[in-house]
Amino acid sequence: MALALFLIIVAIVLGIVGVVAKGLLYLLFTGVAVLVVAMVISAVRFRRGGRSPNR
């Protein structure tokens, strides 16, 4: 869960920098890509539920 939250924070920072800094629009797109990856990771962990694989 910490990884997904970290990726979401990184995506927000990259998005803000990409919008504010002139000529760095690629950072916005990178932020969106990181956000999508974070959402996929969260969805996979959520679908598995709280079960551990050893039980």
N, C-alpha and C positions, 0 to 999 in steps of 0.2 A: 504494500500500500504506500509505503514511503517513496518508492521509486515513481509511482504514478503521480503522487503529489509533487515531487521534485520536477518531473517532466512538465507538469501543468504550469508550475511557477516559471520554469525556463521558457516555455512557450509564450507566456504573458510578457515576460521581459523582452524576448526577441521581437514580439509583435509591437510593443511600445517603441522600442528603438527603431524598428523598421518603418514605423509611421512617422516618427518625429524627425529622424535623421534624413536629410535630403540625399538621394542617390543610393540609399540602402534598402530599397524596396524588397530586395531578395531576402533580407532578414525577416520581413513580414511573412513571406511564403515559407521560409524555414520554420518560423514559429507555428504556422498553421500545420505544417507537416508533423512537427513534434507534438502538437496538441492531438492530432489524429492518432499518432502512435500511443500516446498516453491513454486516450479513450479506448483503444483496442486492448491495451494491457488491463485496464480497469474492467472492461467487459468480460474478458477471459477469466479474470480472478473472481468476478461476481457470479458468473455462470457456474463455476466450480463450487461455490458456496463456502461455508466455513469448515468443511470437512478436511481433515488431514489425510494424505494418501496412505498412511500406515494403519488407519482404523478400518 
